[in-house]
Amino acid sequence: MPARRRRPWLRWVVAVTVTVVLLVAGVAVGVYAKLTGNVEHEDVTAEDLGATRPPKVAGTAMNILVVGSDQRNGKNAKYGRVAGERTDTIMLVHVSSKRDNAMVVSFPRDSLVQLPACRATGAFPGQRPHLGMINESFNSGGIACTWKTVEGLTRIHIDHFVKVDFTGFKSMVDAVGGVEVCLPERVDDKKALLHLPAGRQTLDGEQALGYVRARYSLGDGSDIGRIQRQQMFIASMVKKAMSGETLTNPAKMFALLDAGTKAVTTDPDLSVGVMKDLATGLQGLNAGQIRFITTPWHYSLTQPGRVEWVQPQAGKLFQIVARDQSVQGVKGGQAKVGRSKIQIELRNGTWRSGLGTQVAAFLEQRGYHITKIGDSARKPLAQTTIMYGPNGETRVPTLSADLLKAAPKSVPAARTNRLVLVIGDDWTGLKPLRADDTEAIKGFDATHDSCAA
């Protein structure tokens, strides 16, 4: 597989990790000013953004657009020589005016959205208004067009941008002493050069690179499944960066920030003074107050392979950010174990080819994590069944409430809290998502533990 197609979500991981670490952990220890020489700047003008921008919310809330740049020159040439600059990464980091919480909102790269007109500048041809994928704006008009696109779609006022190059990824992981992950089973992936045992373990930079690149050897093999896994990786890295182990070690902190700042381009207004002020207010923030959220989505019925945003949930999420409200206060959804904390192994017990992959996509839309897709030991099976062990019993009601038909089955010998959904011939699908179900916009925080999920 060409390098261009093998690494798209690596830029997602690096972009959000660098941004959150620099804004929350790095600046708070007072070393950012010494490293500003590493940072490049790029202007975004009022003419670029247009006259109909959303108003800035009262107070000092800050919204920072983050993109991951795939520019194949200089240090990036070893990943494949491709002309121009692309992004598969678009997200928004929201820091509350009270500095008591932060959100990282991800926009799936294949989202079908209404794109605005953007003027041609430099090497970019510009963009005409049309329905297309959200990441087209970066290809057509660079960071300025992406900024204008996201503001128009979400009606969230953006204050700054951070563009991140992905070459510093391995050194960032090594700088914090590695990042802990949890694997449900052994991984042997020749394409990603990844060979890891099952269970909880700490990955060094080279292993982490393979882990975030791997697709077919982990989870359900989809990009959505991979982004869920990488959100958990980022949460683990942010947790490590904000720990006393890192913050109280000047050499480790400097190495992390040195790697991060060398990969960053920002607008000139995101200055050292702005960073210092932000850091002062964020010093009391802990990892549990940073939430990772993917814009609610479903697969497009008109353009296979593309996704569309689910309403009213997506609009509610954008409104929360635009008004600087807390996602913690959102009501609705289920009072049971949250979907984002439930891992599911799927087994197809029917002769319907591809049914397991289809069901996985439906469950991922709701926020569940799919660890594996396979076939049952024998076929066909008449009844759809949720198999669970003693540690997973509390998760069964959540999944059962989403399925039209499924029978729970206790497996006392099971020593995991993961659920096993065996699809039978009576499979009829999921219940419709309620309009007041807002669980999808809550996401999970940076203390999320994939082993305990």
The 8 nearest C-alpha neighbors of each residue, nearest first, counted from 0:
[[1, 5, 2, 4, 3, 190, 6, 191],
 [2, 0, 3, 4, 5, 79, 6, 78],
 [1, 3, 5, 4, 79, 78, 6, 0],
 [2, 4, 1, 5, 6, 7, 79, 78],
 [5, 3, 2, 1, 6, 7, 0, 8],
 [4, 6, 2, 3, 7, 1, 0, 212],
 [5, 7, 9, 4, 212, 8, 3, 2],
 [8, 6, 9, 87, 10, 4, 5, 3],
 [9, 7, 11, 10, 6, 12, 87, 226],
 [10, 8, 12, 6, 11, 7, 211, 212],
 [9, 11, 67, 13, 8, 12, 165, 14],
 [12, 10, 8, 88, 14, 9, 13, 67],
 [13, 11, 9, 10, 14, 15, 16, 229],
 [12, 14, 10, 16, 11, 15, 165, 17],
 [15, 13, 163, 67, 11, 17, 16, 12],
 [14, 16, 18, 17, 13, 12, 19, 11],
 [17, 15, 13, 19, 18, 14, 233, 20],
 [16, 18, 20, 14, 259, 15, 19, 13],
 [17, 19, 15, 21, 16, 20, 22, 14],
 [20, 18, 22, 16, 21, 17, 23, 15],
 [19, 21, 24, 17, 23, 18, 22, 25],
 [22, 20, 25, 18, 19, 23, 24, 26],
 [21, 23, 19, 20, 26, 18, 24, 25],
 [24, 22, 20, 21, 19, 25, 281, 278],
 [25, 23, 20, 27, 241, 26, 21, 22],
 [26, 24, 21, 27, 28, 20, 23, 256],
 [25, 27, 31, 29, 278, 28, 24, 21],
 [26, 28, 278, 24, 25, 29, 282, 23],
 [29, 27, 26, 25, 30, 24, 246, 31],
 [28, 30, 26, 27, 31, 32, 25, 275],
 [31, 29, 32, 33, 28, 26, 25, 34],
 [30, 32, 26, 34, 33, 29, 35, 25],
 [33, 31, 34, 35, 30, 271, 29, 26],
 [34, 32, 31, 30, 35, 36, 29, 37],
 [33, 35, 31, 36, 32, 37, 257, 260],
 [36, 34, 37, 38, 32, 33, 31, 260],
 [35, 37, 34, 38, 33, 39, 32, 260],
 [36, 38, 261, 35, 260, 34, 39, 257],
 [39, 37, 35, 36, 263, 260, 264, 261],
 [38, 40, 264, 265, 263, 37, 41, 36],
 [41, 39, 265, 264, 266, 267, 38, 42],
 [40, 42, 266, 265, 267, 43, 264, 39],
 [43, 41, 266, 44, 267, 40, 265, 143],
 [44, 42, 143, 47, 41, 266, 45, 48],
 [43, 45, 47, 46, 42, 48, 143, 49],
 [44, 46, 48, 47, 49, 43, 50, 52],
 [47, 45, 44, 49, 48, 50, 43, 118],
 [46, 48, 44, 45, 49, 143, 43, 118],
 [49, 47, 147, 45, 46, 44, 143, 50],
 [50, 48, 46, 47, 51, 45, 52, 147],
 [49, 51, 52, 48, 45, 46, 47, 53],
 [52, 50, 49, 53, 48, 151, 54, 150],
 [51, 53, 50, 54, 49, 150, 156, 48],
 [54, 52, 156, 154, 155, 51, 55, 150],
 [55, 53, 156, 56, 52, 155, 154, 51],
 [54, 56, 156, 57, 53, 155, 157, 321],
 [57, 55, 322, 54, 58, 321, 323, 60],
 [58, 56, 55, 59, 60, 322, 96, 323],
 [59, 57, 96, 60, 56, 97, 55, 323],
 [58, 60, 96, 61, 57, 95, 97, 56],
 [96, 61, 59, 95, 94, 58, 323, 62],
 [60, 62, 94, 93, 158, 59, 63, 95],
 [63, 61, 93, 157, 158, 92, 94, 91],
 [62, 64, 159, 92, 160, 91, 158, 157],
 [65, 63, 160, 91, 90, 161, 159, 92],
 [66, 64, 161, 90, 160, 91, 162, 89],
 [67, 65, 89, 162, 88, 68, 14, 163],
 [68, 66, 163, 10, 88, 14, 86, 162],
 [67, 69, 86, 164, 163, 85, 70, 66],
 [70, 68, 85, 84, 86, 71, 67, 164],
 [69, 71, 84, 68, 72, 83, 85, 75],
 [72, 70, 76, 75, 80, 81, 69, 79],
 [73, 71, 76, 75, 70, 74, 80, 81],
 [72, 74, 75, 76, 71, 77, 70, 80],
 [73, 75, 76, 72, 166, 77, 71, 78],
 [74, 76, 71, 72, 73, 77, 78, 166],
 [77, 75, 72, 71, 78, 80, 79, 73],
 [76, 78, 75, 79, 74, 80, 71, 72],
 [79, 77, 76, 75, 2, 71, 80, 3],
 [80, 78, 77, 76, 2, 81, 71, 3],
 [79, 81, 71, 76, 82, 72, 78, 77],
 [82, 80, 71, 79, 83, 70, 72, 3],
 [83, 81, 80, 71, 84, 70, 72, 85],
 [84, 82, 70, 81, 85, 71, 138, 69],
 [83, 85, 70, 69, 68, 138, 82, 86],
 [86, 84, 69, 138, 68, 70, 137, 83],
 [87, 85, 68, 88, 67, 69, 134, 137],
 [86, 88, 108, 7, 134, 89, 67, 85],
 [87, 89, 11, 67, 66, 86, 10, 108],
 [90, 88, 66, 106, 65, 105, 87, 67],
 [91, 89, 105, 65, 104, 106, 64, 66],
 [90, 92, 64, 104, 63, 103, 65, 93],
 [91, 93, 103, 63, 62, 102, 104, 64],
 [94, 92, 62, 102, 101, 61, 91, 95],
 [93, 95, 101, 61, 60, 98, 100, 62],
 [96, 94, 60, 98, 97, 100, 323, 101],
 [60, 95, 97, 59, 98, 58, 94, 61],
 [96, 98, 99, 95, 60, 59, 100, 280],
 [99, 97, 95, 96, 281, 280, 100, 94],
 [98, 100, 97, 284, 95, 288, 101, 281],
 [101, 99, 288, 98, 95, 289, 94, 284],
 [100, 102, 94, 289, 93, 95, 288, 290],
 [103, 101, 290, 93, 289, 92, 291, 104],
 [102, 104, 92, 291, 91, 292, 290, 93],
 [105, 103, 292, 91, 90, 293, 102, 291],
 [104, 106, 90, 293, 294, 292, 107, 89],
 [105, 107, 294, 90, 89, 108, 293, 104],
 [108, 106, 109, 110, 105, 294, 293, 89],
 [107, 109, 87, 110, 134, 133, 106, 88],
 [110, 108, 305, 132, 107, 306, 111, 133],
 [111, 109, 306, 132, 307, 107, 108, 133],
 [112, 110, 132, 131, 307, 306, 109, 133],
 [113, 111, 130, 131, 114, 133, 110, 132],
 [112, 114, 130, 129, 131, 115, 111, 128],
 [113, 115, 129, 128, 130, 112, 148, 131],
 [116, 114, 128, 148, 117, 127, 113, 129],
 [115, 117, 127, 128, 126, 118, 114, 125],
 [118, 116, 126, 125, 144, 140, 115, 127],
 [117, 119, 125, 120, 126, 116, 140, 47],
 [118, 120, 125, 124, 123, 140, 117, 121],
 [121, 119, 123, 122, 118, 124, 125, 140],
 [122, 120, 123, 119, 124, 140, 125, 141],
 [121, 123, 120, 124, 119, 140, 83, 141],
 [122, 124, 140, 120, 139, 121, 119, 125],
 [125, 123, 119, 139, 122, 140, 120, 126],
 [124, 126, 119, 118, 140, 139, 117, 123],
 [127, 125, 117, 116, 139, 140, 128, 118],
 [126, 128, 116, 129, 115, 117, 125, 114],
 [129, 127, 115, 116, 114, 126, 113, 130],
 [130, 128, 114, 113, 131, 127, 115, 116],
 [131, 129, 113, 112, 114, 111, 128, 132],
 [132, 130, 111, 112, 129, 133, 113, 114],
 [133, 131, 111, 110, 109, 134, 135, 112],
 [132, 134, 135, 110, 112, 108, 136, 111],
 [133, 135, 136, 132, 137, 108, 87, 86],
 [136, 134, 138, 133, 137, 132, 139, 131],
 [137, 135, 139, 145, 134, 138, 144, 140],
 [136, 138, 141, 145, 140, 139, 135, 134],
 [137, 139, 135, 136, 85, 141, 140, 84],
 [140, 138, 125, 136, 137, 123, 126, 124],
 [139, 141, 144, 125, 123, 137, 136, 138],
 [142, 140, 137, 143, 144, 138, 139, 145],
 [141, 143, 145, 144, 137, 146, 140, 43],
 [144, 142, 146, 145, 141, 43, 47, 147],
 [143, 145, 140, 147, 146, 142, 136, 141],
 [144, 146, 148, 142, 136, 137, 147, 143],
 [147, 145, 143, 144, 149, 148, 142, 150],
 [148, 146, 144, 48, 150, 145, 149, 151],
 [149, 147, 145, 151, 146, 150, 144, 115],
 [150, 148, 152, 151, 146, 147, 153, 145],
 [151, 149, 154, 147, 155, 153, 148, 152],
 [150, 152, 148, 149, 154, 153, 147, 52],
 [151, 153, 149, 150, 154, 148, 113, 112],
 [152, 154, 155, 150, 317, 151, 149, 314],
 [155, 153, 150, 53, 151, 152, 156, 321],
 [154, 156, 321, 153, 150, 53, 157, 317],
 [157, 155, 53, 55, 54, 150, 154, 158],
 [156, 158, 62, 159, 63, 155, 64, 150],
 [159, 157, 62, 63, 61, 156, 160, 64],
 [160, 158, 63, 157, 64, 266, 269, 62],
 [159, 161, 64, 63, 265, 65, 266, 162],
 [160, 162, 265, 65, 264, 64, 163, 66],
 [163, 161, 264, 66, 263, 67, 65, 265],
 [164, 162, 263, 67, 14, 262, 68, 161],
 [163, 165, 262, 68, 166, 67, 263, 69],
 [164, 166, 167, 10, 168, 13, 163, 262],
 [165, 167, 168, 164, 75, 74, 262, 169],
 [168, 166, 258, 170, 165, 169, 262, 171],
 [167, 169, 171, 170, 166, 165, 13, 172],
 [170, 168, 204, 172, 171, 167, 205, 173],
 [169, 171, 173, 172, 167, 168, 174, 258],
 [172, 170, 174, 255, 168, 169, 173, 258],
 [171, 173, 204, 177, 169, 174, 170, 175],
 [172, 174, 176, 170, 204, 177, 171, 175],
 [173, 175, 255, 171, 172, 254, 176, 251],
 [176, 174, 173, 177, 172, 251, 245, 240],
 [175, 177, 173, 174, 172, 178, 203, 251],
 [176, 178, 203, 172, 173, 202, 175, 201],
 [179, 177, 201, 202, 236, 172, 235, 180],
 [178, 180, 201, 200, 202, 235, 177, 199],
 [181, 179, 200, 199, 201, 178, 182, 232],
 [180, 182, 199, 198, 450, 449, 200, 183],
 [181, 183, 198, 197, 184, 199, 180, 185],
 [184, 182, 197, 198, 181, 370, 185, 450],
 [185, 183, 197, 182, 186, 198, 196, 195],
 [184, 186, 197, 196, 195, 187, 182, 183],
 [187, 185, 195, 194, 188, 196, 184, 216],
 [188, 186, 194, 193, 189, 195, 185, 216],
 [187, 189, 193, 191, 190, 192, 216, 186],
 [188, 190, 192, 191, 193, 187, 194, 216],
 [191, 189, 192, 188, 213, 193, 0, 209],
 [190, 192, 209, 193, 188, 189, 213, 212],
 [193, 191, 189, 190, 188, 209, 194, 187],
 [192, 194, 188, 191, 209, 187, 195, 189],
 [195, 193, 187, 186, 188, 192, 196, 185],
 [194, 196, 186, 185, 193, 187, 197, 182],
 [197, 195, 185, 186, 198, 184, 194, 182],
 [198, 196, 184, 185, 182, 183, 195, 199],
 [197, 199, 182, 181, 183, 200, 196, 184],
 [198, 200, 181, 180, 182, 179, 450, 197],
 [201, 199, 179, 180, 181, 198, 202, 182],
 [200, 202, 179, 178, 177, 180, 203, 199],
 [203, 201, 177, 178, 206, 207, 179, 200],
 [204, 202, 177, 206, 205, 173, 207, 172],
 [205, 203, 169, 172, 207, 173, 206, 208],
 [204, 206, 208, 207, 203, 169, 209, 202],
 [205, 207, 209, 203, 208, 202, 204, 210],
 [208, 206, 210, 204, 209, 205, 202, 203],
 [209, 207, 205, 206, 210, 211, 204, 212],
 [208, 210, 191, 212, 206, 207, 193, 211],
 [209, 211, 207, 213, 208, 212, 206, 193],
 [210, 212, 208, 209, 213, 9, 207, 229],
 [213, 211, 209, 210, 6, 208, 9, 191],
 [214, 212, 210, 191, 211, 209, 216, 215],
 [213, 215, 220, 216, 217, 212, 225, 221],
 [214, 216, 220, 217, 213, 219, 218, 221],
 [215, 217, 214, 188, 213, 186, 218, 220],
 [218, 216, 215, 214, 220, 219, 213, 370],
 [219, 217, 370, 371, 369, 220, 224, 216],
 [218, 220, 371, 221, 372, 224, 369, 370],
 [219, 221, 215, 214, 218, 217, 224, 222],
 [222, 220, 224, 223, 219, 225, 214, 215],
 [221, 223, 225, 224, 226, 220, 214, 8],
 [224, 222, 226, 225, 221, 227, 363, 107],
 [225, 223, 221, 227, 222, 226, 219, 218],
 [224, 226, 222, 228, 223, 227, 229, 221],
 [225, 227, 229, 223, 228, 224, 230, 222],
 [228, 226, 230, 224, 225, 229, 223, 231],
 [229, 227, 225, 231, 226, 230, 224, 232],
 [228, 230, 232, 226, 231, 227, 233, 225],
 [231, 229, 233, 227, 232, 228, 226, 234],
 [230, 232, 234, 229, 228, 233, 235, 227],
 [233, 231, 229, 235, 230, 234, 236, 228],
 [232, 234, 236, 230, 235, 231, 16, 237],
 [235, 233, 445, 231, 237, 232, 236, 238],
 [234, 236, 232, 238, 233, 237, 231, 239],
 [235, 237, 239, 233, 238, 234, 178, 240],
 [238, 236, 240, 234, 239, 235, 233, 241],
 [237, 239, 235, 241, 236, 240, 286, 445],
 [238, 240, 236, 242, 237, 241, 235, 245],
 [241, 239, 237, 238, 242, 245, 236, 175],
 [242, 240, 238, 239, 24, 237, 246, 245],
 [243, 241, 239, 244, 245, 240, 238, 246],
 [242, 244, 246, 245, 247, 241, 248, 240],
 [243, 245, 242, 247, 246, 248, 239, 240],
 [246, 244, 248, 243, 247, 242, 240, 252],
 [245, 247, 243, 248, 244, 242, 252, 241],
 [246, 248, 243, 245, 244, 249, 252, 242],
 [247, 249, 245, 251, 246, 250, 252, 244],
 [250, 248, 252, 251, 253, 247, 246, 245],
 [251, 249, 253, 252, 248, 254, 255, 174],
 [250, 252, 254, 248, 253, 249, 174, 175],
 [253, 251, 249, 255, 254, 250, 245, 248],
 [252, 254, 256, 250, 255, 251, 257, 249],
 [255, 253, 257, 251, 174, 252, 256, 250],
 [256, 254, 174, 171, 252, 258, 253, 257],
 [257, 255, 259, 253, 258, 254, 260, 252],
 [256, 258, 254, 260, 259, 255, 253, 261],
 [259, 257, 256, 255, 167, 261, 171, 260],
 [260, 258, 256, 262, 261, 257, 17, 255],
 [261, 259, 263, 262, 257, 37, 38, 258],
 [260, 262, 37, 259, 258, 263, 38, 257],
 [261, 263, 164, 260, 163, 259, 167, 165],
 [262, 264, 163, 260, 38, 162, 261, 164],
 [263, 265, 39, 162, 40, 161, 38, 163],
 [266, 264, 161, 40, 160, 41, 162, 267],
 [265, 267, 41, 40, 268, 42, 269, 160],
 [268, 266, 269, 40, 270, 265, 42, 41],
 [269, 267, 270, 266, 159, 273, 265, 158],
 [270, 268, 267, 266, 273, 159, 265, 271],
 [269, 271, 273, 268, 272, 274, 267, 266],
 [270, 272, 274, 273, 275, 32, 269, 35],
 [271, 273, 275, 270, 274, 276, 269, 277],
 [274, 272, 270, 276, 271, 275, 269, 277],
 [273, 275, 271, 277, 272, 276, 278, 270],
 [274, 276, 278, 272, 277, 273, 271, 279],
 [277, 275, 273, 279, 278, 274, 272, 280],
 [276, 278, 274, 280, 275, 279, 273, 281],
 [279, 277, 27, 281, 275, 26, 280, 276],
 [278, 280, 276, 277, 281, 282, 275, 27],
 [279, 281, 277, 278, 98, 282, 276, 283],
 [282, 280, 278, 284, 283, 279, 98, 277],
 [281, 283, 284, 279, 280, 27, 278, 23],
 [282, 284, 281, 285, 280, 99, 98, 279],
 [285, 283, 281, 282, 99, 288, 286, 100],
 [284, 286, 287, 288, 283, 241, 289, 282],
 [285, 287, 445, 288, 289, 238, 446, 284],
 [286, 288, 444, 446, 445, 285, 289, 290],
 [287, 289, 100, 286, 285, 101, 290, 444],
 [290, 288, 101, 444, 287, 286, 102, 445],
 [289, 291, 444, 102, 443, 103, 442, 445],
 [292, 290, 103, 442, 443, 102, 444, 104],
 [291, 293, 442, 104, 103, 105, 440, 290],
 [294, 292, 105, 104, 295, 106, 291, 442],
 [293, 295, 106, 313, 105, 296, 292, 104],
 [296, 294, 309, 313, 308, 293, 439, 312],
 [297, 295, 308, 309, 307, 364, 294, 306],
 [296, 298, 306, 307, 364, 308, 309, 299],
 [299, 297, 306, 305, 307, 300, 304, 296],
 [298, 300, 306, 305, 302, 301, 307, 303],
 [299, 301, 302, 303, 298, 305, 306, 297],
 [300, 302, 299, 303, 305, 298, 304, 306],
 [301, 303, 299, 305, 300, 304, 306, 298],
 [304, 302, 305, 299, 301, 300, 298, 306],
 [303, 305, 302, 306, 298, 299, 109, 300],
 [306, 304, 109, 299, 303, 302, 298, 110],
 [307, 305, 298, 110, 299, 297, 109, 111],
 [308, 306, 296, 110, 111, 297, 299, 298],
 [307, 309, 296, 295, 313, 297, 310, 306],
 [310, 308, 296, 295, 313, 312, 311, 297],
 [311, 309, 312, 313, 314, 308, 295, 434],
 [310, 312, 314, 313, 315, 309, 434, 435],
 [311, 313, 310, 315, 314, 309, 437, 316],
 [314, 312, 316, 315, 310, 295, 311, 309],
 [313, 315, 317, 311, 316, 312, 318, 310],
 [314, 316, 318, 312, 313, 317, 311, 319],
 [315, 317, 313, 319, 318, 314, 440, 312],
 [318, 316, 314, 320, 319, 315, 153, 321],
 [317, 319, 321, 315, 316, 320, 322, 314],
 [320, 318, 324, 316, 322, 317, 321, 323],
 [321, 319, 323, 317, 318, 322, 324, 316],
 [320, 322, 155, 318, 323, 319, 317, 56],
 [323, 321, 319, 320, 324, 318, 56, 155],
 [324, 322, 320, 321, 319, 95, 60, 325],
 [323, 325, 319, 322, 320, 326, 95, 321],
 [324, 326, 327, 328, 323, 319, 329, 100],
 [325, 327, 328, 329, 441, 324, 319, 440],
 [328, 326, 325, 329, 441, 330, 324, 290],
 [327, 329, 326, 325, 330, 324, 441, 331],
 [330, 328, 326, 327, 331, 437, 325, 441],
 [331, 329, 328, 332, 437, 435, 438, 327],
 [330, 332, 436, 437, 435, 333, 329, 438],
 [333, 331, 436, 438, 437, 334, 435, 330],
 [332, 334, 335, 331, 438, 337, 397, 436],
 [333, 335, 332, 336, 337, 331, 397, 438],
 [336, 334, 333, 397, 337, 396, 394, 393],
 [335, 337, 394, 397, 338, 334, 393, 340],
 [338, 336, 339, 340, 335, 341, 333, 397],
 [337, 339, 367, 341, 340, 366, 336, 397],
 [338, 340, 366, 367, 337, 341, 442, 443],
 [341, 339, 452, 338, 337, 342, 336, 367],
 [340, 342, 338, 339, 452, 367, 368, 343],
 [343, 341, 368, 417, 369, 370, 367, 418],
 [344, 342, 418, 369, 419, 417, 370, 368],
 [343, 345, 419, 371, 370, 369, 372, 420],
 [346, 344, 372, 420, 419, 421, 371, 373],
 [347, 345, 374, 421, 373, 375, 372, 348],
 [348, 346, 374, 422, 355, 349, 375, 421],
 [347, 349, 375, 423, 380, 422, 378, 379],
 [348, 350, 379, 351, 347, 423, 424, 378],
 [349, 351, 352, 379, 348, 378, 347, 424],
 [352, 350, 349, 354, 353, 347, 348, 355],
 [351, 353, 354, 350, 355, 349, 347, 356],
 [354, 352, 356, 355, 357, 351, 347, 358],
 [355, 353, 357, 356, 352, 351, 358, 347],
 [354, 356, 358, 347, 357, 353, 359, 372],
 [357, 355, 359, 353, 354, 358, 360, 372],
 [356, 358, 354, 360, 359, 355, 353, 361],
 [357, 359, 361, 355, 360, 356, 354, 362],
 [360, 358, 356, 362, 357, 361, 363, 355],
 [359, 361, 363, 357, 358, 362, 364, 356],
 [362, 360, 358, 364, 359, 363, 357, 365],
 [361, 363, 359, 365, 364, 360, 367, 358],
 [364, 362, 366, 367, 360, 365, 361, 359],
 [363, 365, 361, 362, 366, 297, 296, 360],
 [364, 366, 363, 362, 367, 439, 361, 338],
 [365, 367, 363, 339, 364, 338, 439, 368],
 [368, 366, 363, 338, 339, 362, 341, 365],
 [367, 369, 342, 343, 341, 363, 370, 366],
 [370, 368, 343, 218, 342, 371, 344, 219],
 [371, 369, 218, 344, 343, 342, 368, 219],
 [370, 372, 218, 344, 219, 369, 345, 373],
 [373, 371, 345, 219, 346, 344, 355, 356],
 [372, 374, 346, 345, 347, 371, 375, 355],
 [375, 373, 347, 346, 348, 376, 372, 345],
 [374, 376, 348, 346, 377, 347, 378, 373],
 [375, 377, 374, 378, 348, 346, 347, 373],
 [378, 376, 375, 379, 348, 380, 374, 349],
 [379, 377, 348, 380, 349, 375, 376, 350],
 [378, 380, 349, 348, 377, 381, 350, 424],
 [381, 379, 423, 348, 378, 382, 424, 349],
 [380, 382, 424, 423, 425, 379, 383, 348],
 [381, 383, 423, 425, 380, 384, 424, 422],
 [382, 384, 423, 422, 405, 421, 426, 406],
 [385, 383, 406, 421, 405, 407, 420, 382],
 [384, 386, 407, 420, 419, 408, 406, 421],
 [387, 385, 408, 419, 409, 418, 407, 384],
 [388, 386, 418, 409, 391, 410, 392, 408],
 [387, 389, 413, 410, 391, 411, 390, 409],
 [390, 388, 391, 392, 411, 387, 413, 414],
 [391, 389, 416, 388, 392, 415, 414, 393],
 [392, 390, 416, 388, 394, 387, 389, 393],
 [391, 393, 394, 395, 389, 390, 387, 388],
 [394, 392, 391, 395, 396, 336, 390, 335],
 [395, 393, 392, 391, 397, 396, 336, 341],
 [394, 396, 398, 397, 392, 393, 399, 391],
 [397, 395, 399, 398, 394, 400, 393, 335],
 [398, 396, 400, 395, 399, 394, 335, 336],
 [397, 399, 401, 400, 395, 396, 402, 394],
 [398, 400, 396, 402, 401, 397, 395, 405],
 [401, 399, 397, 398, 402, 396, 403, 430],
 [400, 402, 398, 399, 430, 429, 403, 397],
 [403, 401, 429, 399, 404, 430, 400, 428],
 [402, 404, 429, 430, 428, 427, 401, 405],
 [403, 405, 402, 426, 427, 383, 406, 425],
 [406, 404, 383, 384, 385, 407, 402, 399],
 [405, 407, 384, 385, 383, 408, 404, 382],
 [408, 406, 385, 384, 386, 405, 409, 395],
 [409, 407, 386, 385, 387, 410, 406, 384],
 [408, 410, 387, 386, 388, 411, 407, 389],
 [409, 411, 388, 412, 387, 413, 386, 408],
 [412, 410, 388, 413, 409, 389, 387, 414],
 [411, 413, 410, 414, 388, 389, 409, 415],
 [414, 412, 388, 411, 410, 415, 387, 389],
 [415, 413, 388, 412, 416, 390, 389, 411],
 [416, 414, 417, 413, 390, 388, 391, 389],
 [415, 417, 391, 390, 418, 388, 414, 387],
 [418, 416, 342, 415, 343, 391, 419, 341],
 [417, 419, 343, 387, 386, 344, 420, 342],
 [420, 418, 344, 386, 343, 385, 345, 421],
 [419, 421, 385, 345, 384, 344, 346, 422],
 [420, 422, 346, 384, 383, 347, 345, 348],
 [423, 421, 383, 347, 348, 346, 420, 426],
 [422, 424, 383, 382, 380, 381, 348, 425],
 [423, 425, 381, 426, 349, 380, 382, 422],
 [424, 426, 423, 382, 381, 427, 383, 404],
 [427, 425, 424, 423, 428, 383, 422, 404],
 [428, 426, 425, 403, 404, 429, 402, 424],
 [429, 427, 426, 403, 402, 430, 404, 358],
 [430, 428, 402, 403, 401, 431, 427, 361],
 [429, 431, 403, 401, 402, 432, 428, 400],
 [432, 430, 433, 429, 401, 434, 403, 428],
 [433, 431, 430, 434, 436, 401, 365, 429],
 [432, 434, 436, 435, 431, 332, 437, 430],
 [433, 435, 436, 432, 311, 312, 437, 310],
 [436, 434, 433, 331, 437, 332, 312, 311],
 [437, 435, 332, 433, 331, 434, 438, 432],
 [438, 436, 332, 439, 331, 440, 435, 312],
 [437, 439, 332, 441, 440, 436, 331, 333],
 [438, 440, 437, 441, 366, 295, 442, 365],
 [441, 439, 438, 437, 442, 316, 292, 312],
 [440, 442, 438, 439, 326, 443, 292, 327],
 [443, 441, 292, 291, 440, 290, 439, 339],
 [444, 442, 290, 291, 441, 447, 339, 445],
 [443, 445, 290, 287, 289, 446, 447, 291],
 [444, 446, 234, 286, 447, 287, 289, 238],
 [445, 447, 287, 444, 286, 448, 238, 234],
 [448, 446, 445, 444, 449, 443, 234, 231],
 [449, 447, 451, 450, 452, 446, 231, 235],
 [448, 450, 452, 451, 181, 447, 231, 180],
 [451, 449, 181, 448, 452, 199, 182, 198],
 [450, 452, 448, 449, 416, 340, 447, 415],
 [451, 340, 449, 450, 341, 448, 342, 447]]
